[in-house]
Structures are given as structure tokens and as C-alpha cells.
Amino acid sequence: MASTPAIVVSGLSKSFGSLQALSEVSFAVPRGEIFAYLGPNGAGKSTTIRILAGLLQRDAGEVNICGADVAQNPVFVKERIGVVPDESNLYPELTCRRNLEYLGELYGLRRGARTLKAGDLLSRFDLADREHTPFGALSRGLKRRLTIAAALVHDPAVIFLDEPTSGLDVASARALRELIRTINRQGATVFLTTHNLYEAEDLSHRVLILIKGRVAAQGTPREIRQRVQGLNLLAATFSQEIDPMHLLQACPAVLRVSPQNGSWRLEVAETHAALEQILAFAGKADLRLKEINTVVASLEDAFLSFLEGHPPESEARP
């Protein structure tokens, strides 16, 4: 018999005056998954997390975490979740160890237990040599590590991560992603929000895309990509700078142009026609086409496609 999902949301709706922040949002997160909750700014992601964490009342729908209704059993739920906000809520004047011990005290851990837990977390997050360093003196990357460690003081079953690698350098972001995988392997269900689509595709078992408070798509990253498998993409590199508007005007088969890593990402209506038109455009403009390749649609491509006009999932199905 399958275990109860870690999170079940059904028909969740929330308005702020005339603004409909969430409309009939439904999803389930199995225990032990990393679930990426994606959407542009203003999509309703933060509102969802606040409702799931018991910080905001819903207007309609059902929200269950670890088998309990969030509104009816708030203490039960809060004992089983950890929340890592995009901005840390730790005390800058307290040392790393003291921050962890203080949170353990708030969660009711006995002195010996919270001392052991703080030491274990400092070691697991490679912060043992910083235990006596004030939190405010840490680098941004180390602050993110300690903030995540703090959310694990009471061994939550579900952890909410809001933009965990935002503002970090490449090495720190990579190290933090590995920590997230480790937390998940050790049994925690991870609910992740991020604007880094590569990160979402790399980490998550399943993804939900939220647009204007509605579910646009949900499934595994592969399933999401397959939803837009008709999307034809090319990557083109020219020897000189080009004006993308001129390219669009000269090549009717090219629907959209965007820069990417020194080349141009082209969304096209039909690949063969687009290739002929691009070659003709390059010849007339006296440009040398250095390289052009077909591209497999990524999660980012799918996200942009949904953002630019695909109907919400509830309306897309007959």
C-alpha cells in the first residue's frame, strides 16, 4: 500500500481584494521527492508557501502535510516542516553554534540533545570550524548553509527552500545543490522554488509550473519537455553582430530570437524552411554563418513556451 503523500493540495484558491493570487491549484508531492514549484514573479509561489507553512489562511481548497490539514492542525504541521526563506532569519550577532542551539531550545530539545544536534549539523554542513563565528560575519554562501542547517534542527519531514542558491557564486551554488541532494537522500521531502531552470531540471523529480495563479503544467522534467516537443529550436553563431529584428523580418519561419552563450537561440516554425531563410539572410547581409545546430528543448524552453501563451492545464485538457 502506497504511503500518504508528504503534501496534498486540492483546489487551493486565494484572493487579495480583486487580485486572484491562486485559482484552483492542485498537486501532490510523494514522500522523499524533490519537487520544484516554478513560475515568474507574481505567479503565486510565495502565497502558496505561506499557506502551506500555516502563515496565511486559504480562501478555498484543501491543504494537507504529512496527513494533517494545515489549518486544523497547525502545531502538528509546524513540528514536521522546516522553512528556509530567501532572506535568512537567523541572528547576526549570535555564533553559528548558538543560533542552532537557540532554535533547538525553541523546538523543545533538551540541552544535551540540542548541543549534540548543533554539533552534528555544523559537521554535516562543513561549518565546524566556524562554530564560534558570528552569523553576520559569514560569507553569503556559508550563511545559506547555516540557514538550511537551522531548518533541520528538529528533523522535519518536509523542507521548503525558497531560492536557495540565489546570489551565490558558481562553486557555492554547486556545493549547495549537493547538500540539497544529501538532505533528500537522508529522507526529507524537498519543496523547492527557484528561478534557475537548470537547477530545477538538475535537482527535481517532478516540476509544477504556475502562471498567474494557475497550474500551467506539472510532471517530471522529461514529461514537461515532451509537452512542447513540437517546439523547433536552432542555435546559430554568426561571425559578426546581427540585429535580431532584421533576422525576424527577413526569415518568416523564425518566430523568436534570444541570445545564449555567444550564439543565438532561434525558435522556428519549420526547421527546413528556417534553415533556407537564415542562409539567404546571411548571404544578403554579407554575414558568415559559423555554425548552426538543432537543439533539444530544455525545461527552460518549455517554461518560456508555457509563459508565452499555452493555456493553463485545467483548460488545455478536454
N, C-alpha and C positions, 0 to 999 in steps of 0.2 A: 504493500500500500504506500503510495507516494506521501511524503511528508507535506505538512502545511507550508505554503509559500511564506517566505520571510515578509513580503509586503504584498497586499492585495488592495488595489484601488478600483472602485467601480462607480462610474457616473459622477465623478467629482466635479463640482462647479463652485465658482466663487466670483462674486462681483464686488467692485468698489464704486458705489454710486452707479453711474451709467456705464462704467468700464467693466466689460466681461473679461476677467482675468483668466478664468478656466471654464471650459464648457464641455461637460460630459466626458471627462478624461478617465480612461480605464486602462489598467495594466496590472500584471502580476510579476513579481520577482522571486524566482525559486531560491531556496536557501543555498548559500555557497557560490552565488554568481557575482560577477561584476557587471552592473547594469548602468549603462551610460544614458543620461537624460539630457538630450541636446535640444538646442533651439537658439534663435537670435535673441539679442537683448529685448526685453519686454514680452517674451513669449509666455511667461508664467512659471518659469522654473523655480525662482526663489519663493513664489507664493506656494507652490507645491511642497517644497521642502519645509516651509514654515508650518503648513498644515500637517504634514507627516510627523514633524517633531513636536506637535502639540502646542505650537506657539500662536496659531491662528485658527479661528473657527471656520469650518466649511459652511457653505450655503446648502449644498445638497450632495448626495452620494455617500458611499461607504469607504472608510479607510481603516484597514487592519494591519497591524505589525505584530509578528510573532503570535498570530491567532487572536489578538485582542483589539477591540475598537479603540482608536486613539482618543476620541473624545470621552468615552465612558470609562476608560481605564488609563488615565494619563500617567499615573505613577508607575504602573506596571510597564508601560511602554518606555518611559524615560529611563527606567533601570536597564533597558535592553538595547538602547541606541546610543551611539556616540556621534556628535556633530562637529565637523571641522569647517568653520566658516571661512570665507575668502580672506577676511582680516582676522588675525589672531585675537583671542580674548584672554590671553594669559597676562600675568602681572609682570611688567618690565623690570621692576625693582627686585623681584624675587629671583633666586637662583633657579637653575633648571630643576634640581632635585626638589627644592622647596615648593615650586609650582606643582609638581606631580604629587608630592605628599599632601599638599593642601587640598587638591582635588580629591585625593583618596579619602581624606577626612570628610569632605562634603558628601561623598558617596557612602559614608558609614564604615569604611575599612578601619579595623583596629590598628594601633600604632605599629606593631610589628609587621602586620600584613602590608600596610601602605609603604613602609620602609623597604620591604622586600620587593614590592611591585615597582616602586620608583627605580630601584637599582636594576631590576630586570629590564624595564623599558629603556632606561639610559643605555644599557648594554646592547639591547636589540636594535636600537636606532643609532648606534655608533656615536653616542653622546657622553659616554662615561667620563671622558677626560674634560668635559665641560660641566660636570655636575654642580660645581661651585660658581659657575659663571652666571651673572645676572642675565635673564632672558633678553632684556633690552640691548645687551652688548653682542648678541649673536648676529651672524650674517643672515640674510633673508632665507637662504636655503636651510640653514640649521633651525631657524625659527619655525619653518614649515614642518620640519621633522618633529620638533618638540610639540608643536600644536597637534599633530596627528597622534603622537605618543600619549598626550594628555587625554585624548578622546578614548583611549583604550584602557585607562586606569581601572575601570570597573568591568572589563572583559565583555563589551557589548556584542550582541549577536549581529547587529546591523550598524554600519558606519556610513554616515553621509559626508562626502567630500565635495566641497564647493571650490572649483578652480584650484586644485591642489598645487599645480606647477606654474601658475601664473606669475610672471616676472622673474622666474628662475633662469639661470644660465643653462646651457645645454647639458653639461655634466651633472649639475644638481637636479635638473628635471629627470634625467635618465635614472639617477640613483633613487629618486623619489618614486618613480614608476615601479622600480623593482621592489621597493618597500611595500607598495600597494599590492603587488602580486603576492608577496610574502604574507601580508595580513590576510589576504583572501585564501591562500593555501592553508593557513592555520585555522580556517573555519568561518571567518567573518563574511557576511554578505556586504558588498560594497555598492553604494548608490552614488554614482559619480556625475557631476556636472562639469563640463569643460567646453571652451571654445576651440580647443585644439583637436581638430577632427582626426589627425594622425594618432594622437594619444588615445582617443576613444576607440578607434579601429584596432589599435595595438593591444589595448587592455581588456576590452569588454567582451563578455559572452553574448550579450544582447544589447540592443540600442532602441531608444524611442526618440523620435523627432517631433518636437512640439512647436507649432507655429500659430501665433495669435490665439493661444489658449486651447487649441485643438490638436488632437493627435493626427499627424500627417502620415506617419509610418512607424512600424515597430517590428522587430525581428532580429535575427543575427546580422552582423555587418554584411555577410555574404548575401543574405536574403534582401537586405536593403539595396545593395548594389544591383541585384538581379531585377528589382522593381523598375530600374531605369536602364536595363540592358540594351534598350533601343537607342540610347544616347551614343552618338558617334563623336569620338574625340580624336584630335590630332595634336601633336606637338611639333611646332615648326621653329627653326632657327634661321635667321637671315644674317647676311654679312653686314648690313647697315641697320640703323634705326628705322622703324616704319611707323606710320600713323595708323593706328588700328581702325579709325573711322574710314580711311581710304580703303583699307583691306575689306571692310564690311560692305562698303558701297560698290566695290569692284567685283566682289565674289558673293552673289546672292545665296549660294549654298552655305556660306559661313554665317552662323547665327549669332555667335558671341566670341569675343576675343579677350583674353586676360593674360597678363604677364606671369611667368613662372620660371624662376631659376635661370634667367638669361635667355629663355625662349618664349614662344607664345603658345598658349593653350587655346585651341580652336574647337568650339562646339559646332558641328556641321550637320546639315540636313541629310546629306548623302555623300559618302566618302569619295566615290569615284568622281562625281561632279565637282566636289570641292577641290580635289587634287588638280584637276584640269584648270579650274578657275584660278587657283593660287599660283600655278606655274605661269599662266598667262599674265596675271597681275605682276609677278616678279619680273617677267620679260619686259613689259611695258614701262615699269617703273625703274628699270635698269638696276634691279636688286639681284643679288646672288642668294639663292636658297641653299643654305649649307646643309640642312638636314630636316627631314620631315618623317614622323613616325605615327602610327596609330597608337592609341593609349587605352588601356583598360580602365573603365570607370572606377573611381575610388569612392569611399564613403563621403569625402568632401564633395565630389562631383554630384553624388546622389542628393546630398544635403542642399546644395545650391539649386538643383533641379526642382526639388520639392518647394524650396523657398520662393522660386520664381513662377509658381503657378500651378503646381499639382494640387488637386483638391484634397481636403482632409480625408483620412482613411475612412471615416464613417460615411462620407459622401461618395467616395470613389468606388465602393462596392455596391453591386445591385441588391 
